[in-house]
Amino acid sequence: MSFEISNTRLKQLRQKMRVANVGLLALGPAEHMQWLLGFHPHADERPCLLLITADSEAFLMPSLNAEGSRDHTDIKFFKWSDDEGPAQALTAMLSELNLTDVAKIAVDETMRADFALLLLGQLPNTEHQFTSDTLGILRMKKDQTDYVSLKENALICDGAMQAGFEAIKIGVSETDIQAVIKDYFAAHHAPMLFGIVGIGSNGAFPHHQTGERLVQDGDVVLIDIGGKKGIFPSDMTRMAIVNEAPEDYHKIHAIVEAAVCAALKAAKPGVRAAEVDAAAREVIELAGYGEYFVHRTGHGLGLELHEPPYITATSETILEAGMVFSIEPGIYLPGKFGIRLEEIVILREDGPEILSELSRKVRVV
């Protein structure tokens, strides 16, 4: 990321800070900092903090990380070494930033607790919150450059899913299928982040740990996979059956498909995320399978595989154009099979655009 883009994002962040009446925002070396600056220093147990006020910013920087970090930013460093400890450098930084009148602090919710307590210990009697009203809301919206990368990853994921389908044969194991998918991702410079392959009743566990169960005639196979080329991941779930489907499979697949379509129809700018969840859930509940839909309808996707906005029954997030999230209702029948259909969408002014180009129809192998 160029310094110009970083400076633009700092300006956007300060606007959000003013609206939220946040006088200081503190970030640790993780994805929030990556989004803002295009990098973050090595993350370990040594306190590293980026502090941002209404008109200035500074790093509490371990000396070991200073040289490598300087190539990426011109922000002032307050360095500390292992033999000194960070307290004196932090005190000097807080004094220079003139934080005596700060009443509210936004703290990176992914920061190590000891980093946060080190900072808050020097700023008593201040109100603190997380970053959802400031940097968090900015991260939820993706631009055209982000879209290009997200789309590329989605198409690679399409190919990996096809490879997984082709690997399904009677007698092969879940890990055999997973290995083929992993190799496809690797060949396309998008290392696999996860690969859930659930055969038969294993598919009824939404977060099944891929194992050694073998494919048999009549099995249902659930495949949920994602890889990562560049800075963005992919995520998709599709279904396959081996020859003849079990009783009621096609009926339940159609219910889940209808739930996906209902959520897609409900997802528009200005709508609460909870309304999208409700749209999917209503379809499944009216069909009599509500107790078997055991998770949220979706999650945001960006620098992290799971990030806001979360598409849950309790989410008050107002959806905006540019947000990227999954729609993935499912029905899980213990001892039988599970069905989940998952799309990643980017929200446009007129509704969601699906990033994948792979059909949600069940694949018969």
Secondary structure, DSSP 4 states (H G I P E B T S, - for coil): --HHHHHHHHHHHHHHHHHTT-SEEEE-TTHHHHHHHS--PPPSSS--EEEEESS-EEEEEEHHHHHHHHTT--SEEEEE-TTT-SHHHHHHHHHHHT-TT--EEEE-TTS-HHHHHHHHHTSTT-EEE-STTTHHHHHTB--HHHHHHHHHHHHHHHHHHHHHHHH--TT-BHHHHHHHHHHHHHHTT--EEEEEEEEGGGGGSTT-----PBP-TT-EEEEEEEEEETTEE--EEEEEESSSPPTTHHHHHHHHHHHHHHHHHH--TT-BHHHHHHHHHHHHHHTT-GGG--S-SEEE-SSSSSEEEEE-TT--PBP-TTBEEEE--EEEETTTEEEE-BEEEEEETTEEEES--S--SPEE-
